[in-house]
């Protein structure tokens, strides 16, 4: 599935991933391949994901990486997932 992370400043990431973990308003949740369509608000917390291929866009200095998992702290945002494409609009 494809993940795109967009902030007001730039597109921070676009690439294929196997799993995404997001800080939802009622706790963190994961999106895996073929997840049901969803639109959700995000709260302050950490977004994390595992790549399945090299990304087409990645602003490396914004992400921490440990054991193959990338993390990004966010203040708030919105996520939409449909047809294995995840778009995160984040602050």
N, C-alpha and C positions, 0 to 999 in steps of 0.2 A: 504494500500500500504506500501511497505517497503522502508525505508530511510537508506542509509549508507553514513556517512560522514568520509572521509579519508584525513589525512594530511601526509606530509612526515615522521612525527614522529610516528603516530599511527592511528588506527581506533578509532575515537572519539565517534561514535554513530552508532548503528544498531538496528532498531526496527520498529514497525508498527506505522504509523502516519496517521492523517486524512487530514492534509493540510501542505504545505511547502511554505514559502515566501522567495524569493531569490533576491539579488541585481544584476539585469542584466545590460548589457551595455547600454540599452535604457530605464532604469528605473526598478523598482522592479516588479516582477510577481509572481503569485501563481501557484502551481501545486496541483490539486485535483485528486481524484481517477478517473481512466479511461481517463486521459489526453492523448492527441495525443503524439506520440513519439517526443522527442525534445533533441537537443544537443545545449548548449548555453554557452558562456563565462560569467563569473561573475566578477564584479568589487568590489572595496572596499565598504563594507557596512555590513549590518546585515542579517544573515540567521536566520529564525525563523520557528518553527513548533509546532504542537500540536500532542501529542501522542494519539494513540487509544488503545494501550496495553503497558504493561511494556516492556522496551527494553531488548535485549540480551546483548548489550554492551553500556555503557554510562560512559564517563569520566566526572563525575559531576562537577569537579572544573573548567572545561573549559566553562560551560554554565551558563547563568543567567536564572532564572525561575521566572515568574510572572503570576498569574492568569491562571495557567495550560499551559502557552506557554513558550517554551525554546528559548533562543536567543544565537547566537554565532557570534562575530565580525570576519569578514574575510578580507583579503587583496586583494585576487583575486582567481580565480578558474575556474572550468568547471563543468557543470551539464549534466547528461544524464538521461533521463527518457524513459523507454520502458516497456510495460506490467506491469505497476504498481510497478516497481522497480526503485527507484531514487538513483543514485550514484553521490555524490558531492566530487570532488577532490579539496581541498582548501588549501590555505596558511594561 
